[in-house]
């Protein structure tokens, strides 16, 4: 066991807030509509910006005429973003930007911009690898062999299963679209309000592109309406928004993307398709994996997915081909590449389990042996817990052997992993002589509960209530804290805040110890008091103690990484879906979802569970509904709106059961991020449940009625 | 290589009509509002029953919002949502889908929920407009808002004002909603973070609190 270290998380018995259910601090501001998002920022003399976008998926700009737009009364600036000659690689790419005194006039001006294009051949059919090869849109990026796959597949004892699996391109569909308000207050100073996941990082990006000194760019993001990985960078429309501000005589300019633009250009999750062969011994022990996989994330292809997912099968052959398409470029989507890798891997393994006539829970528990060493036990515990909560023994049946009527019920399971180590973070922590406490970090709250987590850690350390801590985030004026992505925020901000709060507390102890007649190391901060551990009669109220600072606030900086280990990395997790499939209509309904998740020490149980509930709902959405539907003839997106780019509604949500693995064996790992992992399994679990219900695999998600019916028809033909 | 020239002066659709153009072309009197959540708004009575054509330039009129009159001068094509957000700085109602699908822009007209993105501001004159800011003018949370906080029925919070409006309207008309009633009442709103789970508890808690409040 590691030696105790002064910043260590308190023992379970000494935590008065950590791990309890605390309501999010900004809940009242959000629920009452008072919270001001970037979209809501309306400084005086605000101009509205619009971007004229390419209607073509692949084209070259031939000519641009902005004269008429410029002369429209109320138009203050018009900028050409891509001059004639520039090649457009996706529908919706930015060509001209306009600022006007009203949004309506900006739209009128956009219509008066005349752009001619030379249309070039486009390609958007990522599902068809042969078509991509014919169109010269492929680039092989992985060709790896491990062990002896051929030998393993040919082993007479081997049971081999093969199939094609996949996950379509989807979008982020943030409810607050991407955008910003930019204001050049003079030629050298830029004020920005931006819906972003990177408050501390973005000012430097503006400064670099616009030739400003970084300290002269100040950015604010008090509240932001969803990012999911798509809002890290300063986008071209952000830079152009700033330039419009300068061109219009230092007026603030707001550009928030229209819904259609948001779905066209502001983020896509890469697709993944794969022809998979897997083999196991007759007892179910996995022996071999072969994958010929491909996917697209737009013009530059996509990152390499982690195949096979979670389980390190001993003998492998892997090919991966990046397919380049004319769609808006991919961005990190909550657990980048993992939901797709799960949909391909876990579904292929589930088909093998069915071929082996094995219960999938038993199959995955057995093969958990192939998971990273530290997670083998975790997966087995989680599989058992999830099966119990889903009443697996009661409702599971061998594949296709359930109900005899047209509506078939089935169960499916999946497992997942994620890192989630805390990012670099600085927390400036102040105890004021009047007793107020302030934690300032250049972080951001995406709705994950970052503010609340900071307050819980600070208050727990100081023996105060959550409402006694003022949390200041969302400004680049606060000390640098990392961007919020990859489930790194909770680990980062909780550790920097803990170190800062401990140092500040110890400084307060030192200041009041002489007066209390006790050593500083004998004091504790509990229940709004500073008191001697051995003699609670030697005590001061928090306010009395702070008053002894004689007008001099305590101010310290806590850092992450830093002394003492407060977090770690690498979680497991299991999801189970219980579905009903109407074999006459092809409609899938989820009856129940179970998530069992570990994430080390949980700071706020309430917002942690919300992350998991939300992930299950987002998972149901991408498993059943979401797809960027593209027209192969024109390369244009057919559903850049919210009627046809469908999100689950309240009525689509089944019973959700969330179980967090906590306590001995888990808490000791320290804080690990949670945003990504629980969103990974639902796609594979739901697909497996559908296969279990109807007896045949629907090859790719989303599991739309047409695909379900096609799979059922295919079964009819081969039977 | 097959190449063709195309001329276009607006993004999409090339030959299309934007929603605002449609509303403008269709005139004030005939553009009905879409259905929102619990409330079913009948086709708006003709704002100018004399048949007088207004616009296309800005015209002065009065909007009564949260009990107070606001004199505005707006083009007839300006939606109620944009009038509230861009001209009155009432930003609780959000613009998300901007075409009557997601409910983030929900406000009440004469006590019934509507999608303010699909209603013209000029249609709303003479009616009582209630935005989320009007539900809790003193800053004290309503039972519905408190229940959304307590049940963590929100994450990023961008859809939340719309859901609070929908839930408020639901409970106004139905103090003891069944699971099906809640599904209908909230069915006109969309959330991306996935906060529907907490919303069930929130609506039930608020229903209970409002009943207790009435008795007390």
Interface residues (C-beta under 8 A of the other chain):
Chain A: X23 X24 X26 X27 X28 X29 X30 X31 X32 X33 X34 X35 X36 X37 X39 X40 X42 X48 X52 X53 X54 X55 X56 X59 X62 X91 X92 X102 X103 X104 X107 X110 X111 X112 X113 X114 X115 X116 X117 X118 X119 X120 X121 X173 X174 X175 X176 X177 X223 X224 X225 X226 X228 X256 X258 X259 X260 X446 X447 X448 X606 X607 X609 X610 X611 X613 X614 X615 X616 X617 X618 X621 X636 X640 X641 X642 X643 X647 X648 X649 X650 X651 X653 X656
Chain B: X1 X2 X3 X4 X5 X6 X7 X8 X9 X10 X11 X12 X13 X14 X18 X20 X75 X77 X78 X82 X85 X86 X89 X91 X92 X93 X94 X95 X96 X97 X98 X99 X101 X102 X104 X131 X132 X133 X135 X136 X139 X141 X145 X146 X148 X149 X150 X152 X154 X155 X156 X157 X158 X159 X160 X161 X164 X182 X183 X186 X187 X189 X190 X191 X192 X193 X194 X195 X196 X197 X198 X199
